[in-house]
């Protein structure tokens, strides 16, 4: 491999990115524009009915956000001109063939020009409506692949997945490998998965709801429940990872000669270095627990203290994406799946997150609606779901029952106390339901392919590019205490 700077590879290249308003997609877009301003063009696909609306969304939801402040400061008054010359907003929808691009001239232009396709579009809601999740995460992956097959100059097709497509399978050696699934592979021997059958069953379910004249709210919750039901049947904890797994199966089965690379990040957290430390958007997995704890709404941490939480800063994940594009552009690798993870090389335990969170919010308390500091207790770690159920019964349910009895026997109002306890029950149970498969996850993620990718980048000058992605370089205490939690407070705990 010829030595040089990795950013040189992107000079004069044209890239299509789907899901351009997504968290990781934004970090990728910012990175490319900053490290290689001589890129030829970025086509950014986002859901919109026309190009004007697409351009407006791109401006307000991507280029005006704080993530781009470094690039904006670097270019000054030329920033908007630079963006207008390098970026094309594409209105479409990944759930539709050919991304639903209505402008035939634009579509053919993209087919002729793009060198790299990064498919980042996804709905990451764990309990999204099954029809929406299936359309974006499963059918969308196949639509992206078929689109890639029409691209005449395509060098790399990158699919952003999730490491948790592994589901709840019992891994004998406790290691999740970087391997593709077989087509229609179920993780439960008692059930047989057929993706096309799942699509047909979903259509049948929707038809049944329509025949019942179900209103929008009833339909929404019925399809959410149905997605969880189908996911659990095949060994996945939620609709998100189930539909992402099926999307991967379709990609691998139908890829033919497309140079496919699949990136499987674990739990994504705030940037550790680039373009600056601590940028994040939304609360993700463990972040919801940290934020609820800091606000005094979660007096416990669910999960065994020794359980390893596999988290990775967003910019390190994108550095891996950049490296995979450069290294794999020469030829499609035999091992094309990369777990971007930390659990094997630099484990972070739940007890560490609990202790650091307590230390941070004790030193930097949140402020309540009355302007007073929220005092948090150390709280307890609930090592099992059984312990969690007992705890919530004693801590919340029994006091509520007592309050109800007092209310019936007394004229005094206990509504404020009742409402506060009821909200805490709801928050704790929602978090437990959503994240139990992550906080009790026992396996570690193998990253052999990713480590080999790191080795392959050594012939490039990496020092000045800040494109490293080695998890063993992370000091978790420093990162969580001085970067990640402050980032959560600044960007998500408003």
C-alpha positions in Angstrom: 0.0 0.0 0.0 1.4 3.4 -1.0 2.3 5.5 2.0 0.9 9.0 2.4 -1.9 10.9 4.0 -5.3 9.2 4.3 -7.1 12.4 3.4 -5.3 12.5 0.0 -7.5 9.5 -1.0 -10.6 11.7 -0.9 -9.3 14.4 -3.1 -11.5 14.7 -6.2 -13.8 11.9 -4.9 -17.6 12.0 -4.9 -19.6 10.5 -2.0 -23.2 9.8 -1.4 -24.3 9.6 2.2 -27.8 8.4 3.2 -29.4 9.5 6.4 -27.5 12.8 6.4 -29.2 14.2 9.4 -28.3 11.2 11.6 -25.8 11.4 14.4 -22.9 9.4 12.9 -23.6 10.7 9.4 -23.1 14.3 10.6 -19.7 13.4 12.2 -18.7 11.7 9.0 -19.8 14.7 6.8 -17.9 17.2 9.0 -14.8 15.0 9.1 -14.6 14.7 5.3 -15.2 18.4 4.6 -12.6 19.4 7.2 -9.8 17.0 6.3 -10.3 17.2 2.6 -11.8 20.4 1.3 -10.8 19.4 -2.2 -13.3 16.6 -2.3 -15.3 16.9 -5.5 -18.8 16.6 -4.2 -21.0 15.3 -1.4 -24.5 14.1 -2.3 -26.5 14.0 1.0 -29.8 12.1 1.0 -32.4 13.0 3.5 -36.1 12.5 3.8 -38.0 15.3 2.1 -40.6 15.8 -0.5 -38.6 18.2 -2.7 -35.1 19.6 -3.1 -35.9 22.9 -1.4 -37.2 21.2 1.7 -34.1 18.9 1.6 -31.8 21.9 1.4 -33.6 23.6 4.3 -33.3 20.6 6.5 -29.7 20.2 5.6 -28.9 23.8 6.5 -30.9 23.9 9.8 -30.3 20.3 11.1 -26.7 19.8 9.9 -24.6 22.8 8.9 -25.9 25.3 11.5 -25.3 23.0 14.5 -22.4 23.3 16.9 -20.6 20.3 15.4 -19.5 22.5 12.5 -18.1 25.4 14.5 -14.5 24.4 13.9 -15.0 24.2 10.1 -17.1 27.4 10.2 -14.3 29.2 12.1 -11.7 27.9 9.8 -13.5 29.1 6.6 -15.0 32.2 8.1 -17.3 34.1 5.7 -16.5 31.6 3.0 -18.2 28.7 4.9 -21.6 29.0 3.2 -20.1 29.4 -0.3 -17.9 26.4 0.3 -20.9 24.3 1.4 -22.9 25.4 -1.6 -20.1 24.3 -4.0 -19.3 21.0 -2.4 -22.7 19.7 -1.1 -25.9 18.7 -3.0 -29.0 18.1 -0.9 -31.0 15.1 -2.4 -34.6 14.7 -1.4 -35.7 11.1 -1.1 -36.5 8.1 1.2 -34.5 5.0 1.6 -37.7 3.0 2.2 -38.5 3.4 -1.5 -36.7 1.9 -4.6 -33.9 4.2 -5.9 -34.4 6.2 -2.7 -37.5 7.7 -4.2 -35.4 10.3 -6.1 -37.9 12.0 -8.5 -35.4 14.0 -10.5 -34.2 11.5 -13.2 -31.4 13.8 -14.3 -30.0 14.0 -10.7 -30.4 10.3 -10.2 -28.4 9.5 -13.4 -25.8 12.1 -12.4 -25.3 10.3 -9.1 -25.1 6.9 -10.9 -22.3 8.3 -13.1 -20.3 10.3 -10.5 -20.1 8.6 -7.1 -17.0 6.7 -6.0 -18.2 5.9 -2.4 -21.7 5.2 -1.0 -22.1 5.4 2.8 -25.4 4.0 3.9 -26.1 5.5 7.3 -29.8 5.9 7.2 -31.6 4.1 10.0 -34.3 4.4 12.6 -32.6 3.7 15.9 -35.7 3.8 18.1 -35.6 0.4 20.0 -39.4 0.1 19.9 -40.2 1.8 16.6 -43.3 0.8 14.7 -42.5 -2.4 12.9 -43.6 -1.1 9.5 -41.3 2.0 9.8 -38.4 0.0 11.1 -38.8 -2.7 8.4 -39.0 0.0 5.7 -35.9 1.9 6.8 -33.6 -0.7 8.3 -34.4 -3.8 6.3 -35.8 -2.7 2.9 -33.7 0.4 3.0 -30.5 -1.7 3.1 -31.6 -3.6 0.1 -32.6 -0.4 -1.7 -29.1 1.0 -1.0 -27.5 -2.1 -2.4 -29.5 -2.0 -5.6 -28.7 1.7 -5.9 -25.0 0.9 -5.5 -25.2 -1.7 -8.3 -26.1 1.1 -10.7 -23.1 3.2 -9.8 -20.6 2.9 -12.6 -17.5 4.1 -10.6 -18.3 2.7 -7.2 -15.2 1.7 -5.2 -16.7 1.1 -1.8 -20.2 0.6 -0.3 -20.2 1.1 3.4 -23.2 0.0 5.5 -23.4 1.4 9.1 -25.0 -1.3 11.2 -24.8 -2.1 15.0 -22.8 -4.7 16.9 -26.0 -5.7 18.8 -27.4 -7.4 15.7 -25.9 -10.4 17.6 -29.0 -10.4 19.7 -29.5 -12.5 22.9 -27.8 -15.7 21.6 -25.7 -17.6 24.1 -22.1 -17.3 22.9 -20.2 -20.3 24.3 -16.9 -18.6 24.6 -18.4 -15.3 25.5 -17.1 -13.6 22.3 -19.2 -12.1 19.5 -17.3 -12.6 16.2 -17.1 -10.4 13.2 -19.1 -12.8 11.0 -22.0 -12.4 8.6 -25.4 -14.0 9.3 -26.7 -16.7 7.0 -29.8 -15.6 5.1 -32.9 -16.1 7.2 -30.9 -17.1 10.3 -32.8 -17.1 13.5 -31.1 -17.1 16.9 -33.7 -19.4 18.3 -33.6 -23.0 17.2 -37.3 -23.3 17.9 -38.3 -20.7 15.3 -37.6 -20.3 11.6 -37.0 -16.9 10.2 -38.0 -16.0 6.6 -37.5 -12.3 5.8 -40.1 -12.2 3.0 -42.5 -14.0 5.2 -42.0 -11.4 7.9 -42.8 -8.7 5.4 -46.0 -10.6 4.3 -47.0 -11.1 8.0 -46.5 -7.4 8.6 -48.7 -6.4 5.6 -51.4 -8.9 6.9 -51.2 -7.3 10.4 -51.6 -3.8 8.9 -54.6 -5.0 6.9 -56.2 -6.5 10.0 -55.9 -3.1 11.8 -57.4 -1.3 8.9 -60.3 -3.7 8.8 -60.9 -3.0 12.4 -60.9 0.8 11.6 -58.2 1.2 14.3 -57.2 4.9 14.8 -53.7 6.1 14.4 -52.8 5.8 18.1 -54.1 2.2 18.3 -52.3 1.3 15.1 -49.0 2.8 16.3 -48.9 0.9 19.6 -50.1 -2.3 18.0 -47.3 -2.2 15.4 -44.8 -1.3 18.1 -45.9 -4.4 20.2 -45.9 -6.6 17.0 -42.3 -5.6 16.2 -41.1 -6.5 19.7 -43.0 -9.8 19.5 -41.4 -10.8 16.2 -38.0 -9.7 17.4 -38.2 -11.7 20.6 -39.4 -14.8 18.6 -36.1 -14.8 16.7 -33.8 -14.0 19.6 -33.5 -10.2 19.3 -34.3 -7.9 22.2 -36.0 -5.1 20.2 -37.3 -4.1 16.8 -34.2 -2.0 16.0 -31.6 -4.8 16.1 -34.0 -7.3 14.5 -34.6 -5.1 11.5 -30.9 -4.2 11.2 -30.0 -7.9 11.3 -32.4 -8.7 8.5 -31.0 -5.7 6.5 -27.5 -7.2 6.9 -28.7 -10.6 5.7 -30.2 -9.1 2.6 -27.0 -7.2 1.9 -24.7 -10.2 2.2 -27.0 -12.5 0.3 -27.5 -10.2 -2.7 -24.3 -8.2 -2.8 -22.9 -10.0 -5.9 -19.8 -7.9 -6.9 -20.5 -4.8 -4.9 -17.5 -4.0 -2.7 -19.4 -4.2 0.6 -18.1 -3.1 4.0 -20.2 -3.5 7.2 -19.4 -1.3 10.2 -20.8 -2.6 13.5 -20.3 0.0 16.3 -21.3 -0.8 19.8 -22.9 1.9 22.0 -22.1 5.3 20.5 -21.1 8.1 22.8 -19.8 11.7 22.4 -16.7 12.7 20.5 -13.5 12.3 22.3 -11.3 14.6 20.1 -12.7 15.6 16.7 -13.7 18.2 15.8 -13.7 18.9 19.5 -14.4 16.8 22.7 -17.9 16.2 24.0 -20.3 16.8 21.1 -23.3 14.6 21.2 -26.9 14.6 19.9 -29.6 12.9 21.9 -29.4 10.4 24.7 -28.2 6.9 23.7 -28.5 3.7 25.7 -26.4 4.2 28.9 -26.8 8.0 28.5 -30.5 7.8 29.4 -29.5 6.2 32.7 -26.8 8.8 33.4 -29.1 11.7 32.7 -32.0 10.3 34.7 -29.6 9.7 37.6 -28.2 13.2 37.5 -31.7 14.7 37.6 -32.5 12.6 40.7 -35.0 10.5 38.9 -33.1 7.2 39.0 -31.9 6.3 42.5 -30.5 3.0 41.2 -28.3 1.6 38.4 -29.7 -1.5 36.7 -27.1 -4.1 35.8 -24.5 -6.3 37.4 -21.6 -4.1 38.6 -19.1 -6.4 36.8 -21.0 -6.2 33.5 -18.9 -4.6 30.7 -20.6 -1.7 28.9 -19.2 -1.6 25.4 -19.1 2.1 24.4 -17.2 3.9 21.6 -16.8 7.7 21.0 -18.5 8.7 17.7 -15.4 10.2 16.2 -13.4 7.0 16.7 -16.1 5.1 14.9 -16.0 7.5 12.0 -12.2 7.3 11.9 -12.7 3.5 11.4 -15.2 4.2 8.6 -12.7 6.5 6.9 -9.9 3.9 7.2 -12.2 1.2 5.9 -13.0 3.3 2.8 -9.3 4.0 2.0 -8.0 0.5 2.7 -10.9 -1.4 1.1 -11.0 0.8 -2.0 -8.4 -1.3 -3.7 -10.3 -4.5 -3.5 -13.2 -5.9 -1.4 -11.8 -7.7 1.6 -12.6 -11.3 2.5 -13.4 -10.2 6.0 -15.6 -7.2 5.5 -17.4 -6.9 8.8 -15.8 -4.7 11.6 -16.9 -4.6 15.2 -15.9 -1.1 16.4 -15.8 -1.9 20.1 -13.9 -1.5 23.3 -15.0 -4.4 25.6 -12.2 -6.8 24.6 -9.3 -4.3 24.7 -10.3 -1.7 27.2 -13.3 -2.8 29.3 -15.5 -0.3 31.1 -17.8 -1.8 33.8 -21.2 -0.7 35.0 -19.7 0.0 38.4 -17.3 2.4 36.8 -20.1 4.3 35.1 -22.1 4.4 38.4 -19.1 5.7 40.4 -18.1 8.3 37.9 -21.6 9.5 37.5 -22.0 9.9 41.2 -18.7 11.7 41.5 -19.6 14.1 38.6 -23.1 15.0 39.7 -22.0 15.4 43.4 -19.4 17.9 42.2 -21.6 19.5 39.5 -25.2 19.0 40.5 -28.1 19.7 38.1 -30.4 22.5 39.0 -34.1 21.8 39.6 -37.1 24.0 38.4 -36.9 26.0 41.6 -33.2 26.9 40.9 -31.8 24.7 43.6 -29.1 22.0 43.2 -30.4 18.4 42.9 -28.9 16.3 45.7 -28.3 12.8 44.5 -27.5 9.7 46.6 -25.0 7.1 45.6 -27.9 4.8 45.0 -27.6 1.0 44.6 -26.8 -1.3 41.8 -29.5 -3.9 41.0 -27.7 -7.0 39.9 -30.7 -8.8 38.3 -34.2 -8.1 37.0 -35.6 -10.0 40.1 -33.8 -7.5 42.3 -35.1 -4.7 40.2 -38.7 -5.8 40.6 -38.3 -6.2 44.4 -36.7 -2.8 44.6 -39.4 -1.0 42.6 -42.1 -2.8 44.6 -40.7 -1.7 48.0 -39.5 1.8 46.9 -42.4 2.9 44.8 -45.4 0.6 44.5 -46.1 0.0 48.2 -45.8 3.7 49.1 -48.3 4.5 46.3 -50.7 2.0 47.7 -50.3 3.5 51.1 -50.9 7.0 49.7 -54.1 5.8 48.0 -55.3 4.3 51.3 -54.5 7.6 53.2 -56.3 9.6 50.5 -59.4 7.6 51.0 -59.3 8.0 54.7 -58.2 11.7 54.9 -59.2 15.0 53.3 -55.5 16.0 52.9 -54.1 16.1 49.4 -51.1 13.9 48.6 -51.3 14.4 44.8 -47.9 16.0 44.4 -46.1 13.1 46.2 -48.2 10.6 44.3 -47.4 12.2 41.0 -43.7 12.3 41.7 -43.5 8.7 42.7 -45.6 7.6 39.7 -43.3 9.4 37.3 -40.3 7.8 38.9 -41.8 4.3 38.5 -42.6 5.0 34.9 -39.0 6.3 34.1 -37.3 3.4 36.0 -39.5 0.8 34.3 -39.1 2.3 30.8 -35.3 2.4 31.2 -35.3 -1.2 32.5 -37.4 -2.5 29.6 -35.4 -0.8 26.9 -31.9 -1.4 28.2 -32.0 -4.7 30.1 -30.4 -6.6 27.2 -27.5 -4.2 27.2 -26.8 -3.8 31.0 -26.9 -7.6 31.4 -25.0 -8.4 28.2 -22.4 -11.0 29.1 -20.4 -11.4 25.9 -17.5 -9.3 24.6 -17.0 -8.1 21.0 -14.1 -9.5 19.0 -12.5 -6.9 16.9 -9.8 -8.9 15.0 -10.8 -7.4 11.6 -10.8 -3.9 13.0 -7.4 -4.5 14.6 -6.1 -5.7 11.2 -7.6 -2.6 9.6 -5.7 -0.5 12.2 -2.5 -2.2 11.3 -3.1 -1.6 7.6 -3.3 2.1 8.2 0.2 2.3 9.7 1.7 3.0 6.3 -0.2 6.3 6.3 0.8 9.4 8.1 -1.8 9.3 10.9 -0.3 11.6 13.5 -1.5 14.9 12.1 -4.8 13.6 10.9 -6.3 12.5 14.2 -7.8 9.5 12.5 -6.9 6.8 15.0 -9.5 4.5 16.4 -7.8 2.3 19.0 -10.0 1.9 22.0 -7.1 1.0 24.3 -6.0 4.6 24.1 -9.1 5.8 26.0 -8.7 6.8 29.6 -12.3 6.0 30.7 -12.3 8.0 33.9 -11.0 11.1 32.2 -13.2 10.7 29.2 -16.4 10.1 31.2 -15.7 12.8 33.8 -14.3 15.6 31.7 -15.7 15.0 28.3 -18.8 12.7 27.9 -20.9 13.6 30.9 -20.2 17.4 30.5 -21.2 16.9 26.8 -24.5 15.3 27.9 -25.2 18.1 30.3 -24.5 20.8 27.6 -26.2 19.2 24.6 -29.0 16.9 25.9 -29.9 17.7 29.5 -31.7 21.0 28.8 
